[in-house]
Amino acid sequence: MPISYRIYTIGRGGHVLGAPDVVECADDKEAVGKAMRLAGGLDVEIWDHNRLVEPISGIPPRYRLRSVVE
């Protein structure tokens, strides 16, 4: 039986942007794959009811700004 996952787009400051996309998936792995395709370069979080499945950064690590600590 499929599980309903909610995929939230996360904006600057960690705030949710708009209503979530709801997707039906067999398991967490399938939900992560769908979320990665829907992300479109934005940060997203995947939720199964009150359980955070996985946060996904839309910016590849090599392009993120790094803070310099001296």
MMTF fields as JSON, N, C-alpha, C and O atoms, coordinates in Angstrom:
{
  "mmtfVersion": "1.0.0",
  "mmtfProducer": "UNKNOWN",
  "numBonds": 279,
  "numAtoms": 280,
  "numGroups": 70,
  "numChains": 1,
  "numModels": 1,
  "chainsPerModel": [1],
  "groupsPerChain": [70],
  "chainIdList": ["A"],
  "bondAtomList": [4, 2, 8, 6, 12, 10, 16, 14, 20, 18, 24, 22, 28, 26, 32, 30, 36, 34, 40, 38, 44, 42, 48, 46, 52, 50, 56, 54, 60, 58, 64, 62, 68, 66, 72, 70, 76, 74, 80, 78, 84, 82, 88, 86, 92, 90, 96, 94, 100, 98, 104, 102, 108, 106, 112, 110, 116, 114, 120, 118, 124, 122, 128, 126, 132, 130, 136, 134, 140, 138, 144, 142, 148, 146, 152, 150, 156, 154, 160, 158, 164, 162, 168, 166, 172, 170, 176, 174, 180, 178, 184, 182, 188, 186, 192, 190, 196, 194, 200, 198, 204, 202, 208, 206, 212, 210, 216, 214, 220, 218, 224, 222, 228, 226, 232, 230, 236, 234, 240, 238, 244, 242, 248, 246, 252, 250, 256, 254, 260, 258, 264, 262, 268, 266, 272, 270, 276, 274],
  "bondOrderList": [1, 1, 1, 1, 1, 1, 1, 1, 1, 1, 1, 1, 1, 1, 1, 1, 1, 1, 1, 1, 1, 1, 1, 1, 1, 1, 1, 1, 1, 1, 1, 1, 1, 1, 1, 1, 1, 1, 1, 1, 1, 1, 1, 1, 1, 1, 1, 1, 1, 1, 1, 1, 1, 1, 1, 1, 1, 1, 1, 1, 1, 1, 1, 1, 1, 1, 1, 1, 1],
  "groupList": [{"groupName": "MET", "atomNameList": ["N", "CA", "C", "O"], "elementList": ["N", "C", "C", "O"], "formalChargeList": [0, 0, 0, 0], "bondAtomList": [1, 0, 2, 1, 3, 2], "bondOrderList": [1, 1, 2], "singleLetterCode": "M", "chemCompType": "L-PEPTIDE LINKING"}, {"groupName": "PRO", "atomNameList": ["N", "CA", "C", "O"], "elementList": ["N", "C", "C", "O"], "formalChargeList": [0, 0, 0, 0], "bondAtomList": [1, 0, 2, 1, 3, 2], "bondOrderList": [1, 1, 2], "singleLetterCode": "P", "chemCompType": "L-PEPTIDE LINKING"}, {"groupName": "ILE", "atomNameList": ["N", "CA", "C", "O"], "elementList": ["N", "C", "C", "O"], "formalChargeList": [0, 0, 0, 0], "bondAtomList": [1, 0, 2, 1, 3, 2], "bondOrderList": [1, 1, 2], "singleLetterCode": "I", "chemCompType": "L-PEPTIDE LINKING"}, {"groupName": "SER", "atomNameList": ["N", "CA", "C", "O"], "elementList": ["N", "C", "C", "O"], "formalChargeList": [0, 0, 0, 0], "bondAtomList": [1, 0, 2, 1, 3, 2], "bondOrderList": [1, 1, 2], "singleLetterCode": "S", "chemCompType": "L-PEPTIDE LINKING"}, {"groupName": "TYR", "atomNameList": ["N", "CA", "C", "O"], "elementList": ["N", "C", "C", "O"], "formalChargeList": [0, 0, 0, 0], "bondAtomList": [1, 0, 2, 1, 3, 2], "bondOrderList": [1, 1, 2], "singleLetterCode": "Y", "chemCompType": "L-PEPTIDE LINKING"}, {"groupName": "ARG", "atomNameList": ["N", "CA", "C", "O"], "elementList": ["N", "C", "C", "O"], "formalChargeList": [0, 0, 0, 0], "bondAtomList": [1, 0, 2, 1, 3, 2], "bondOrderList": [1, 1, 2], "singleLetterCode": "R", "chemCompType": "L-PEPTIDE LINKING"}, {"groupName": "THR", "atomNameList": ["N", "CA", "C", "O"], "elementList": ["N", "C", "C", "O"], "formalChargeList": [0, 0, 0, 0], "bondAtomList": [1, 0, 2, 1, 3, 2], "bondOrderList": [1, 1, 2], "singleLetterCode": "T", "chemCompType": "L-PEPTIDE LINKING"}, {"groupName": "GLY", "atomNameList": ["N", "CA", "C", "O"], "elementList": ["N", "C", "C", "O"], "formalChargeList": [0, 0, 0, 0], "bondAtomList": [1, 0, 2, 1, 3, 2], "bondOrderList": [1, 1, 2], "singleLetterCode": "G", "chemCompType": "PEPTIDE LINKING"}, {"groupName": "HIS", "atomNameList": ["N", "CA", "C", "O"], "elementList": ["N", "C", "C", "O"], "formalChargeList": [0, 0, 0, 0], "bondAtomList": [1, 0, 2, 1, 3, 2], "bondOrderList": [1, 1, 2], "singleLetterCode": "H", "chemCompType": "L-PEPTIDE LINKING"}, {"groupName": "VAL", "atomNameList": ["N", "CA", "C", "O"], "elementList": ["N", "C", "C", "O"], "formalChargeList": [0, 0, 0, 0], "bondAtomList": [1, 0, 2, 1, 3, 2], "bondOrderList": [1, 1, 2], "singleLetterCode": "V", "chemCompType": "L-PEPTIDE LINKING"}, {"groupName": "LEU", "atomNameList": ["N", "CA", "C", "O"], "elementList": ["N", "C", "C", "O"], "formalChargeList": [0, 0, 0, 0], "bondAtomList": [1, 0, 2, 1, 3, 2], "bondOrderList": [1, 1, 2], "singleLetterCode": "L", "chemCompType": "L-PEPTIDE LINKING"}, {"groupName": "ALA", "atomNameList": ["N", "CA", "C", "O"], "elementList": ["N", "C", "C", "O"], "formalChargeList": [0, 0, 0, 0], "bondAtomList": [1, 0, 2, 1, 3, 2], "bondOrderList": [1, 1, 2], "singleLetterCode": "A", "chemCompType": "L-PEPTIDE LINKING"}, {"groupName": "ASP", "atomNameList": ["N", "CA", "C", "O"], "elementList": ["N", "C", "C", "O"], "formalChargeList": [0, 0, 0, 0], "bondAtomList": [1, 0, 2, 1, 3, 2], "bondOrderList": [1, 1, 2], "singleLetterCode": "D", "chemCompType": "L-PEPTIDE LINKING"}, {"groupName": "GLU", "atomNameList": ["N", "CA", "C", "O"], "elementList": ["N", "C", "C", "O"], "formalChargeList": [0, 0, 0, 0], "bondAtomList": [1, 0, 2, 1, 3, 2], "bondOrderList": [1, 1, 2], "singleLetterCode": "E", "chemCompType": "L-PEPTIDE LINKING"}, {"groupName": "CYS", "atomNameList": ["N", "CA", "C", "O"], "elementList": ["N", "C", "C", "O"], "formalChargeList": [0, 0, 0, 0], "bondAtomList": [1, 0, 2, 1, 3, 2], "bondOrderList": [1, 1, 2], "singleLetterCode": "C", "chemCompType": "L-PEPTIDE LINKING"}, {"groupName": "LYS", "atomNameList": ["N", "CA", "C", "O"], "elementList": ["N", "C", "C", "O"], "formalChargeList": [0, 0, 0, 0], "bondAtomList": [1, 0, 2, 1, 3, 2], "bondOrderList": [1, 1, 2], "singleLetterCode": "K", "chemCompType": "L-PEPTIDE LINKING"}, {"groupName": "TRP", "atomNameList": ["N", "CA", "C", "O"], "elementList": ["N", "C", "C", "O"], "formalChargeList": [0, 0, 0, 0], "bondAtomList": [1, 0, 2, 1, 3, 2], "bondOrderList": [1, 1, 2], "singleLetterCode": "W", "chemCompType": "L-PEPTIDE LINKING"}, {"groupName": "ASN", "atomNameList": ["N", "CA", "C", "O"], "elementList": ["N", "C", "C", "O"], "formalChargeList": [0, 0, 0, 0], "bondAtomList": [1, 0, 2, 1, 3, 2], "bondOrderList": [1, 1, 2], "singleLetterCode": "N", "chemCompType": "L-PEPTIDE LINKING"}],
  "groupTypeList": [0, 1, 2, 3, 4, 5, 2, 4, 6, 2, 7, 5, 7, 7, 8, 9, 10, 7, 11, 1, 12, 9, 9, 13, 14, 11, 12, 12, 15, 13, 11, 9, 7, 15, 11, 0, 5, 10, 11, 7, 7, 10, 12, 9, 13, 2, 16, 12, 8, 17, 5, 10, 9, 13, 1, 2, 3, 7, 2, 1, 1, 5, 4, 5, 10, 5, 3, 9, 9, 13],
  "groupIdList": [1, 2, 3, 4, 5, 6, 7, 8, 9, 10, 11, 12, 13, 14, 15, 16, 17, 18, 19, 20, 21, 22, 23, 24, 25, 26, 27, 28, 29, 30, 31, 32, 33, 34, 35, 36, 37, 38, 39, 40, 41, 42, 43, 44, 45, 46, 47, 48, 49, 50, 51, 52, 53, 54, 55, 56, 57, 58, 59, 60, 61, 62, 63, 64, 65, 66, 67, 68, 69, 70],
  "secStructList": [7, 7, 3, 3, 3, 3, 3, 3, 3, 3, 7, 4, 4, 4, 7, 5, 7, 1, 1, 7, 3, 3, 3, 3, 3, 1, 1, 2, 2, 2, 2, 2, 2, 2, 2, 2, 2, 2, 2, 6, 6, 1, 3, 3, 3, 3, 3, 3, 6, 6, 3, 3, 3, 3, 3, 3, 7, 1, 1, 7, 4, 4, 4, 1, 7, 7, 7, 7, 7, 7],
  "xCoordList": [0.843, 0.0, 0.894, 1.799, 0.654, 1.496, 1.37, 0.349, 2.425, 2.49, 2.415, 3.046, 1.654, 1.572, 2.695, 2.747, 3.582, 4.676, 4.388, 3.796, 4.806, 4.685, 6.08, 7.002, 6.23, 7.519, 7.371, 6.634, 8.084, 8.024, 9.219, 10.352, 8.974, 10.051, 10.455, 9.608, 11.757, 12.29, 13.011, 13.886, 12.633, 13.246, 14.342, 14.754, 14.801, 15.839, 15.355, 14.176, 16.256, 15.91, 15.172, 14.718, 15.048, 14.425, 12.912, 12.293, 12.3, 10.844, 10.241, 10.801, 9.098, 8.384, 7.734, 7.109, 7.891, 7.299, 6.073, 6.212, 4.903, 3.678, 3.274, 3.839, 2.283, 1.751, 2.687, 3.387, 2.699, 3.578, 3.045, 1.849, 3.956, 3.568, 3.325, 4.127, 2.249, 1.942, 2.179, 1.636, 3.001, 3.315, 3.048, 3.229, 2.623, 2.384, 3.583, 3.932, 4.209, 5.4, 5.341, 4.652, 6.075, 6.134, 6.989, 6.722, 8.039, 8.951, 9.727, 9.574, 10.567, 11.352, 12.266, 12.407, 12.884, 13.826, 13.138, 13.688, 11.949, 11.203, 10.803, 10.832, 10.433, 10.056, 11.232, 11.058, 12.416, 13.622, 13.885, 14.205, 13.756, 13.968, 12.998, 13.397, 11.716, 10.728, 11.002, 10.856, 11.393, 11.685, 12.868, 12.859, 13.871, 15.045, 14.656, 15.187, 13.744, 13.288, 12.417, 12.465, 11.627, 10.749, 11.484, 11.009, 12.636, 13.33, 13.694, 13.592, 14.107, 14.433, 15.468, 15.362, 16.461, 17.523, 17.212, 18.024, 16.056, 15.679, 15.843, 15.876, 15.946, 15.991, 14.588, 13.607, 14.493, 13.21, 13.362, 14.462, 12.24, 12.181, 11.066, 10.002, 11.328, 10.355, 9.816, 10.581, 8.496, 7.861, 6.878, 6.146, 6.879, 5.883, 5.165, 5.649, 4.032, 3.277, 4.19, 4.596, 4.525, 5.373, 6.845, 7.624, 7.222, 8.605, 9.302, 8.863, 10.407, 11.236, 12.012, 12.84, 11.741, 12.414, 13.822, 14.801, 13.913, 15.233, 15.138, 14.252, 16.066, 16.175, 17.11, 18.101, 16.797, 17.622, 18.001, 17.14, 19.296, 19.777, 19.745, 20.227, 19.175, 19.076, 20.356, 20.492, 21.3, 22.563, 23.647, 23.896, 24.286, 25.349, 26.43, 26.749, 26.997, 27.996, 29.14, 29.638, 29.569, 30.707, 30.387, 31.296, 29.081, 28.689, 28.257, 27.977, 28.199, 27.799, 28.909, 30.093, 28.511, 29.501, 30.018, 29.252, 31.312, 31.917, 32.365, 32.921, 32.118, 32.615, 34.076, 34.481, 34.833, 36.261, 36.5, 36.173, 37.059, 37.38, 38.885, 39.588, 39.365, 40.821, 41.183, 42.362],
  "yCoordList": [-1.177, 0.0, 1.248, 1.352, 2.18, 3.385, 4.264, 4.271, 4.989, 5.929, 7.342, 7.632, 8.214, 9.622, 10.404, 10.506, 10.946, 11.785, 13.231, 13.503, 14.156, 15.583, 16.124, 15.883, 16.853, 17.449, 18.96, 19.582, 19.537, 20.974, 21.672, 21.212, 22.772, 23.61, 24.567, 25.198, 24.662, 25.473, 26.685, 26.556, 27.861, 29.098, 29.569, 28.857, 30.775, 31.368, 31.437, 31.683, 31.223, 31.266, 30.029, 29.985, 29.017, 27.774, 27.793, 26.903, 28.793, 28.897, 28.108, 28.072, 27.478, 26.711, 27.679, 28.664, 27.38, 28.2, 27.499, 26.505, 27.983, 27.451, 26.091, 25.583, 25.525, 24.213, 23.104, 23.275, 21.975, 20.878, 20.159, 20.187, 19.514, 18.565, 17.243, 16.84, 16.582, 15.279, 14.228, 14.311, 13.23, 12.156, 10.811, 10.658, 9.862, 8.496, 7.651, 7.585, 7.007, 6.198, 4.905, 4.814, 3.909, 2.617, 2.671, 1.967, 3.53, 3.589, 4.909, 5.729, 5.094, 6.319, 6.558, 7.69, 5.496, 5.631, 6.219, 7.099, 5.737, 6.261, 7.719, 8.531, 8.048, 9.425, 10.379, 11.497, 9.95, 10.783, 11.018, 12.139, 9.998, 10.152, 11.143, 11.991, 11.041, 11.987, 13.4, 14.358, 13.534, 14.861, 15.508, 16.713, 14.725, 15.265, 15.786, 16.802, 15.108, 15.571, 16.821, 17.695, 16.91, 18.065, 19.298, 20.422, 19.088, 20.176, 21.336, 22.492, 21.062, 22.124, 23.105, 24.305, 22.618, 23.486, 24.138, 24.909, 23.845, 24.418, 23.382, 22.18, 23.851, 22.943, 22.402, 23.137, 21.123, 20.518, 19.62, 19.184, 19.356, 18.379, 17.398, 17.784, 16.127, 15.075, 14.609, 14.272, 14.594, 14.205, 13.062, 13.035, 12.128, 11.059, 11.303, 10.899, 11.951, 12.402, 13.304, 14.364, 12.912, 13.766, 13.338, 13.789, 12.478, 11.983, 12.64, 12.527, 13.332, 13.898, 12.757, 12.12, 12.503, 11.412, 11.853, 11.168, 13.017, 13.509, 14.949, 15.278, 15.809, 17.13, 17.016, 16.288, 17.73, 17.687, 19.103, 19.968, 19.332, 20.64, 20.702, 19.795, 21.775, 21.932, 22.416, 22.387, 22.864, 23.374, 22.32, 21.956, 21.833, 20.845, 21.399, 22.586, 20.562, 21.029, 21.83, 22.756, 21.505, 22.213, 23.67, 24.477, 24.007, 25.373, 26.192, 27.383, 25.58, 26.292, 27.216, 26.908, 28.345, 29.25, 28.631, 28.096, 28.71, 28.168, 29.316, 30.306, 29.172, 30.202, 29.901, 28.745, 30.937, 30.797, 31.119, 32.212, 30.184, 30.382, 30.415, 29.506, 31.48, 31.592, 31.475, 31.544],
  "zCoordList": [0.0, 0.0, 0.0, 0.827, -0.904, -0.993, 0.25, 0.938, 0.502, 1.619, 1.042, 0.026, 1.68, 1.262, 1.937, 3.162, 1.128, 1.628, 1.255, 0.21, 2.113, 1.814, 1.554, 2.332, 0.464, 0.104, 0.208, -0.558, 1.167, 1.416, 0.786, 0.924, 0.101, -0.418, 0.698, 1.33, 0.929, 2.023, 1.448, 0.592, 1.932, 1.469, 2.403, 3.319, 2.154, 3.009, 4.44, 4.697, 5.355, 6.766, 7.25, 8.393, 6.383, 6.782, 6.803, 7.387, 6.173, 6.158, 4.998, 3.903, 5.251, 4.233, 3.246, 3.641, 1.96, 0.906, 0.34, -0.373, 0.635, 0.054, 0.593, 1.561, -0.063, 0.318, -0.167, -1.166, 0.534, 0.111, -1.12, -1.407, -1.839, -2.877, -2.156, -1.314, -2.473, -1.878, -2.945, -4.046, -2.607, -3.546, -2.873, -1.665, -3.662, -3.188, -3.592, -4.771, -2.622, -2.895, -2.096, -1.08, -2.573, -1.896, -0.636, 0.338, -0.665, 0.479, 0.47, -0.435, 1.5, 1.635, 0.439, -0.024, -0.056, -1.172, -2.403, -3.064, -2.706, -3.847, -3.607, -4.532, -2.378, -2.039, -2.209, -2.694, -1.819, -1.976, -3.465, -3.861, -4.279, -5.72, -6.336, -7.134, -5.968, -6.49, -6.003, -6.761, -4.753, -4.196, -4.903, -5.153, -5.221, -5.912, -7.294, -7.744, -7.963, -9.273, -9.153, -10.019, -8.092, -7.893, -7.366, -7.528, -6.737, -6.042, -6.962, -6.552, -8.17, -9.112, -8.599, -8.853, -7.886, -7.385, -6.048, -5.535, -5.477, -4.182, -3.079, -3.344, -1.848, -0.705, -0.454, -0.565, -0.118, 0.217, 1.438, 1.775, 2.088, 3.176, 2.843, 2.361, 3.109, 2.863, 4.215, 5.118, 4.34, 5.591, 5.366, 4.377, 6.297, 6.387, 7.71, 8.767, 7.651, 8.832, 9.672, 9.194, 10.911, 11.75, 11.746, 12.586, 10.813, 10.714, 9.528, 8.384, 9.834, 8.775, 8.14, 8.791, 6.866, 6.154, 5.781, 6.078, 5.12, 4.716, 4.207, 3.418, 4.668, 4.056, 2.849, 2.897, 1.776, 0.569, 0.19, 0.028, 0.05, -0.378, -1.895, -2.574, -2.419, -3.863, -4.506, -5.729, -3.686, -4.211, -3.963, -2.814, -5.008, -4.805, -3.875, -3.947, -3.007, -2.035, -2.642, -2.002, -3.851, -4.427, -4.772, -4.964, -4.849, -5.18, -3.962, -4.093, -2.795, -1.598, -1.125, -1.259, -0.573, -0.003, 1.283, 2.084, 1.467, 2.676, 3.56, 3.084, 4.841, 5.753, 6.049, 6.167, 6.161, 6.434, 7.904, 8.367, 8.62, 10.037, 10.167, 9.726, 10.781, 10.954, 12.396, 12.744]
}
